[in-house]
Amino acid sequence: MQMASEEGQEAQVLEVRGLQAPIRACCDLVCPEDLRPGMVPPCPGAGSSANGGLGGAGPHPLFSSSVGILSTGAEISISPEPAQPAEGDNVTLVVRGLSGDVLAHSWYAGPTLSLSYLVASYIVSTGDETPGPSHTGREAVRPDGSLAIWGVLPRHSGTYILQTLNRQLQTEVGYGHVQVYEILAPPVVTANNTELVEHRDTLRLACSSPSTAEARWFFNGDTLPVAVRLGLSPDGRVLTRHGVRREEAGAYQCEVWNPVSASRSEPLNLTVYFGPERVAILQDSTTRTGCTIRLDFNTSLTLRCVARSCPEPEYVWAFNGRALQEGPDHLDISSMTSAQEGTYTCIAKNPKTLLSGSASVVVRLSGACHLENR
């Protein structure tokens, strides 16, 4: 007889989903005088529901707190599988810890048991599923209460709530969270200028991406050096270097990443101009700057000018203060005579930094090279 009574109650609950008749039948099972502290009001007319009653903003009628007693001992856990889904994955919200013989399940995609967040309701005995306002066409409730979502999108991220109803007319509530990670597109690196002068110019690089994923930088294919990272903005998207240095020239890349995806930009090449420095005059690969070079009569000599500079400097040669030629880095002296004795000077000019430097040697007839007092 008791079993028949329970079956009758279940029939009353399942007879007309969402209508007042089965709800009233359930409410009649739990009367106000039977309530204990902590129970929700049992009937629409016997007090206000903890979730807003049966109005449009409240929970779905089948799972309204008016239907039964809220179980305070429930420990339902909800976890997504996979735990860190990527955009396009099939995800299952797995339910553990259900107690009692469950009659129905109701899933919500939102922070509260509001009808507007209802994804779907599912009747276990009939297998009937009713979609709610938050159903996107990708969700399905399974008989064990889990929620399957096919081809998840970033908009599926958020809080999910499962509410169940068992044969004792008790409702249990479990909460879970899903974070769907997008498949990231390559970011773009832009610069205020890709050609800078050392110690004078400021470098600003920006990493642009429509995603809010974290960003990190690479320099010549390796992680950005610590010293350079000190110039990063708090969000890591902007790199600033005041008084840029030559060792900071190279290829810069930005990478956006999340737990399931990483995408790196095309390299942006940065040039830092410097110099000229250490201007010197060579004879047969030997430095002769500041020397007197003595040659035999009618012999030949080639002087070569070198300097540390970016870009390669422009060279001007002078003889006793008078310009001889401009352009090549070397000067040829052929058939040495007394008329060619004197001071030869190489002037190196950097067209980007607008700086210059010079070096000189003295050439005399006959004898070895010795240092001159200058």
C-alpha positions in Angstrom: 0.0 0.0 0.0 2.9 2.4 0.8 4.5 1.7 -2.6 1.2 2.5 -4.3 1.0 5.7 -2.5 4.5 6.7 -3.6 3.7 5.8 -7.2 0.6 8.0 -6.9 2.7 10.9 -5.7 5.2 10.4 -8.6 2.3 10.3 -11.0 1.0 13.5 -9.6 4.4 15.2 -10.0 4.9 13.9 -13.6 1.3 14.2 -14.8 1.4 17.7 -16.1 4.8 19.3 -16.1 4.9 23.0 -15.3 1.2 23.3 -14.3 -0.3 24.2 -11.0 -2.2 20.9 -10.6 0.8 18.6 -9.9 2.5 21.3 -7.9 -0.6 21.7 -5.7 -0.8 17.9 -5.3 2.8 17.9 -4.1 2.3 20.8 -1.9 -0.6 19.0 -0.2 1.9 16.4 0.9 3.8 18.8 3.1 1.7 21.2 5.1 2.8 24.3 7.0 2.4 22.8 10.3 4.8 20.0 9.4 7.7 22.4 8.5 10.9 22.3 10.5 13.4 25.1 10.8 15.3 25.6 7.6 12.6 24.2 5.3 11.3 26.3 2.4 7.6 27.3 2.4 5.7 24.3 1.0 3.0 25.9 -1.1 2.5 29.0 -3.3 0.0 30.4 -0.9 1.7 29.4 2.3 4.7 31.8 2.2 7.3 33.1 -0.3 9.6 30.7 -2.0 13.3 31.0 -1.3 13.8 31.4 -5.1 11.1 33.8 -5.9 8.0 31.4 -6.0 6.5 30.4 -9.3 6.8 33.7 -11.1 8.7 34.3 -14.3 11.9 35.2 -12.4 11.7 32.1 -10.1 12.8 28.5 -10.7 11.1 26.2 -13.2 7.7 25.1 -11.7 8.7 21.4 -11.8 11.7 22.1 -9.5 10.3 25.0 -7.5 11.2 25.0 -3.9 7.5 24.9 -3.4 7.4 21.4 -4.6 9.3 19.7 -1.8 11.7 20.0 1.1 15.2 21.3 0.4 17.7 18.7 1.5 20.3 20.3 3.7 22.6 17.3 3.7 23.2 17.1 -0.1 26.8 17.2 -1.3 26.4 17.2 -5.0 29.6 17.9 -6.9 29.7 19.0 -10.6 32.8 18.8 -12.6 33.4 19.3 -16.3 35.1 16.7 -18.4 37.5 17.6 -19.9 38.5 19.9 -17.0 39.9 22.6 -19.2 37.8 22.5 -22.4 38.8 24.3 -25.6 36.4 26.0 -27.9 34.7 23.3 -30.0 35.2 20.5 -27.5 32.4 18.2 -26.4 31.9 18.7 -22.6 30.1 16.7 -20.0 29.2 18.2 -16.6 29.5 15.1 -14.5 27.4 14.9 -11.4 28.5 13.0 -8.3 26.9 12.6 -4.8 23.2 12.4 -5.7 21.2 10.9 -2.9 17.8 9.1 -3.0 15.9 7.9 -6.0 15.8 10.9 -8.4 12.6 11.7 -10.2 13.8 14.7 -12.3 16.7 16.9 -13.0 16.8 20.6 -13.9 19.9 22.4 -15.2 20.5 26.2 -15.0 23.2 28.2 -16.7 23.5 31.1 -14.4 24.1 32.2 -10.8 20.6 31.6 -9.5 17.6 29.2 -9.9 15.9 31.7 -12.2 13.6 30.6 -15.0 15.5 32.8 -17.4 18.7 30.7 -16.7 16.9 27.3 -17.2 18.7 25.1 -19.8 16.5 22.0 -19.6 14.3 19.8 -17.4 14.5 16.1 -17.6 12.0 13.5 -16.3 13.9 10.3 -15.4 11.0 7.8 -15.7 9.9 9.0 -19.2 13.1 10.3 -20.6 11.3 13.5 -21.6 13.4 16.6 -21.8 12.0 20.1 -21.9 14.4 22.9 -23.1 14.4 26.2 -21.2 15.2 29.8 -22.2 18.9 29.3 -21.8 19.0 26.2 -24.1 21.4 27.0 -27.0 20.6 23.9 -29.0 23.9 22.2 -27.9 22.8 20.8 -24.5 21.2 17.5 -23.5 20.5 16.1 -20.1 21.4 12.4 -19.6 19.6 9.9 -17.4 22.3 10.0 -14.8 21.7 13.8 -14.4 24.9 14.9 -16.2 24.6 17.7 -18.8 26.3 17.2 -22.2 27.3 20.2 -24.3 28.4 19.7 -27.9 30.9 22.0 -29.5 31.2 24.4 -26.6 31.8 28.1 -27.3 33.3 30.8 -25.0 29.8 31.9 -24.2 29.2 28.5 -22.5 31.6 29.6 -19.7 30.1 30.3 -16.3 28.2 28.9 -13.4 25.9 25.9 -13.8 23.4 24.7 -11.2 21.7 21.3 -11.0 18.5 21.0 -9.0 17.0 17.5 -8.5 13.8 16.1 -7.1 13.6 12.7 -5.4 10.9 10.3 -4.3 10.9 11.9 -0.9 10.0 15.2 -2.6 13.3 16.6 -1.5 15.3 18.9 -3.8 19.1 18.9 -3.9 21.2 21.6 -5.5 24.7 21.4 -6.8 27.0 24.0 -8.3 29.7 23.8 -10.9 31.7 26.1 -13.1 32.9 25.8 -16.7 35.7 27.8 -18.3 35.8 27.4 -22.0 39.2 28.5 -23.5 39.2 29.9 -27.0 41.6 28.8 -29.7 43.8 31.9 -30.0 44.6 33.7 -33.2 48.2 35.1 -33.7 48.6 38.6 -32.1 50.2 41.5 -33.9 53.3 43.4 -32.7 53.5 47.1 -33.5 56.3 49.6 -32.7 56.6 53.4 -32.4 59.7 53.0 -34.6 61.7 50.1 -35.8 64.9 52.1 -36.4 66.2 53.8 -33.2 69.3 55.6 -32.1 71.2 54.2 -29.1 70.9 56.1 -25.8 68.6 58.7 -27.5 65.4 57.1 -28.6 62.6 55.3 -26.6 61.3 51.9 -27.8 57.6 51.1 -27.4 56.2 47.8 -28.5 52.6 46.8 -28.3 51.0 43.4 -28.5 47.5 43.6 -30.0 45.1 40.7 -29.8 41.2 40.5 -29.6 41.6 38.0 -26.8 42.1 38.9 -23.1 44.5 35.9 -22.7 47.8 36.4 -21.0 50.7 37.7 -23.1 54.4 37.0 -23.0 57.4 38.2 -25.1 60.2 36.6 -27.0 63.5 38.1 -28.2 65.3 36.3 -31.0 63.3 33.2 -30.3 64.0 33.1 -26.6 62.1 34.3 -23.6 62.6 38.1 -23.1 65.6 38.8 -20.9 64.9 39.9 -17.3 66.4 43.3 -17.8 64.1 44.0 -20.7 61.0 42.6 -18.9 61.3 45.3 -16.3 59.9 47.6 -19.0 56.6 45.7 -19.3 53.2 47.2 -18.5 51.2 45.5 -15.8 49.1 43.5 -18.3 52.3 42.5 -20.2 51.0 43.9 -23.5 53.3 47.0 -23.8 57.1 47.0 -23.7 58.9 50.3 -23.1 62.6 50.9 -23.1 64.0 54.4 -22.6 67.4 55.1 -24.1 67.4 51.8 -26.0 70.7 50.0 -26.3 72.4 48.2 -29.2 72.0 44.8 -27.6 68.3 45.2 -27.7 68.2 45.1 -31.5 66.7 42.0 -32.9 63.5 40.1 -33.5 60.6 40.6 -31.1 57.5 38.4 -30.9 54.5 38.4 -28.6 52.6 35.3 -27.7 49.1 35.0 -26.2 48.3 31.9 -24.3 45.8 30.0 -22.2 45.8 26.5 -20.7 44.8 25.0 -24.1 46.2 27.2 -26.7 49.2 29.4 -27.6 49.7 31.6 -30.6 52.8 33.7 -31.5 53.1 36.8 -33.7 55.3 37.2 -36.7 58.7 38.6 -35.7 59.2 42.4 -35.7 62.8 43.3 -36.4 64.3 46.2 -34.5 67.4 48.1 -35.6 69.4 50.2 -33.1 71.9 52.6 -34.7 75.2 53.5 -32.9 78.7 54.8 -33.4 81.0 55.3 -35.0 83.4 54.2 -32.3 87.0 53.1 -32.1 87.9 54.6 -35.5 91.4 53.2 -36.5 93.7 53.1 -39.5 95.2 49.7 -40.5 98.2 48.7 -42.6 98.2 45.1 -43.5 95.7 44.3 -40.7 98.0 46.0 -38.1 96.7 49.1 -36.4 98.8 52.2 -37.2 96.7 54.9 -35.7 99.0 57.5 -34.1 102.1 56.1 -35.8 104.5 57.4 -38.3 104.8 55.1 -41.2 108.2 55.3 -43.1 108.3 54.1 -46.7 111.1 53.7 -49.2 111.1 55.9 -52.2 108.7 54.9 -55.0 107.0 52.2 -53.0 103.3 51.8 -52.5 101.0 51.8 -49.4 97.4 51.0 -48.7 95.7 52.4 -45.6 92.4 51.0 -44.4 89.9 52.7 -42.1 87.7 50.7 -39.7 85.1 51.7 -37.1 82.4 50.1 -34.9 79.2 51.5 -36.3 75.6 50.7 -37.3 75.1 51.3 -40.1 78.5 51.1 -41.8 79.8 54.6 -41.7 80.7 56.9 -44.6 84.4 57.5 -44.9 86.2 60.7 -45.9 90.0 60.8 -46.3 92.1 64.0 -45.9 95.7 64.8 -46.5 97.2 67.6 -44.3 93.7 68.8 -43.6 92.5 68.8 -47.3 89.8 66.4 -48.4 91.1 63.7 -50.8 88.2 61.4 -51.5 84.9 60.3 -50.0 83.3 56.9 -50.0 85.8 54.0 -49.8 87.2 52.7 -46.6 90.7 52.5 -48.0 93.3 54.9 -49.4 96.1 53.8 -51.9 99.4 55.7 -52.0 101.5 54.6 -55.0 105.0 55.6 -56.0 105.9 57.3 -52.7 107.7 60.6 -53.1 108.4 63.5 -50.7 105.3 65.3 -52.0 103.2 62.6 -50.5 104.7 62.9 -47.0 102.4 64.3 -44.3 99.4 63.5 -42.1 96.6 61.2 -43.5 93.3 61.3 -41.7 90.2 59.1 -41.9 86.9 60.6 -40.9 84.0 58.1 -40.2 80.4 59.6 -40.4 77.3 57.8 -39.3 74.3 59.1 -41.4 71.8 57.8 -38.8 73.3 58.9 -35.5 74.8 62.0 -37.1 78.0 61.3 -35.1 81.5 61.1 -36.5 85.0 60.0 -35.4 88.5 60.2 -36.9 92.0 58.6 -36.8 95.3 59.8 -38.3 98.8 58.5 -39.3 101.9 60.3 -40.5 103.7 58.9 -43.6 107.4 59.7 -44.2 110.1 58.4 -46.6 112.2 55.5 -45.4 112.5 54.1 -41.8 110.3 52.1 -39.5 107.1 53.0 -37.8 107.3 54.8 -34.4 104.9 56.6 -32.2 104.6 60.3 -32.7 103.9 62.8 -29.9 100.6 64.4 -30.9 
